[in-house]
């Protein structure tokens, strides 16, 4: 069974894969079309897809606009495998 469905034209910084149920909902709501049995293409002119693209663009701009280093409390919320190496000081 096809559990993962490829999105051929994902939103920038968005997922390239989705589940079968969500893909079927996108197609049923005319937000996407099936291209093959394991891939869909989002419809560019759909207002919901345009809104998702705009949200992703705004989020990326917010991250790119940060010009300072993270504080230790902000770093504490990032999952890392070896935090002592991340916080190592010379």
Secondary structure as the mmCIF struct_conf table of DSSP 4:
data_model
#
loop_
_struct_conf.conf_type_id
_struct_conf.id
_struct_conf.beg_label_comp_id
_struct_conf.beg_label_asym_id
_struct_conf.beg_label_seq_id
_struct_conf.end_label_comp_id
_struct_conf.end_label_asym_id
_struct_conf.end_label_seq_id
STRN STRN1 UNK A 4 UNK A 7
TURN_TY1_P TURN_TY1_P1 UNK A 8 UNK A 9
HELX_LH_PP_P HELX_LH_PP_P1 UNK A 10 UNK A 11
TURN_TY1_P TURN_TY1_P2 UNK A 12 UNK A 13
BEND BEND1 UNK A 14 UNK A 14
BEND BEND2 UNK A 16 UNK A 16
STRN STRN2 UNK A 17 UNK A 19
HELX_RH_AL_P HELX_RH_AL_P1 UNK A 20 UNK A 28
TURN_TY1_P TURN_TY1_P3 UNK A 29 UNK A 30
BEND BEND3 UNK A 31 UNK A 31
STRN STRN3 UNK A 32 UNK A 36
TURN_TY1_P TURN_TY1_P4 UNK A 37 UNK A 38
STRN STRN4 UNK A 39 UNK A 42
TURN_TY1_P TURN_TY1_P5 UNK A 44 UNK A 45
HELX_RH_AL_P HELX_RH_AL_P2 UNK A 47 UNK A 64
TURN_TY1_P TURN_TY1_P6 UNK A 65 UNK A 65
BEND BEND4 UNK A 68 UNK A 68
HELX_LH_PP_P HELX_LH_PP_P2 UNK A 69 UNK A 71
HELX_RH_AL_P HELX_RH_AL_P3 UNK A 72 UNK A 75
TURN_TY1_P TURN_TY1_P7 UNK A 76 UNK A 77
BEND BEND5 UNK A 78 UNK A 78
BEND BEND6 UNK A 81 UNK A 81
HELX_RH_AL_P HELX_RH_AL_P4 UNK A 83 UNK A 86
TURN_TY1_P TURN_TY1_P8 UNK A 87 UNK A 87
#
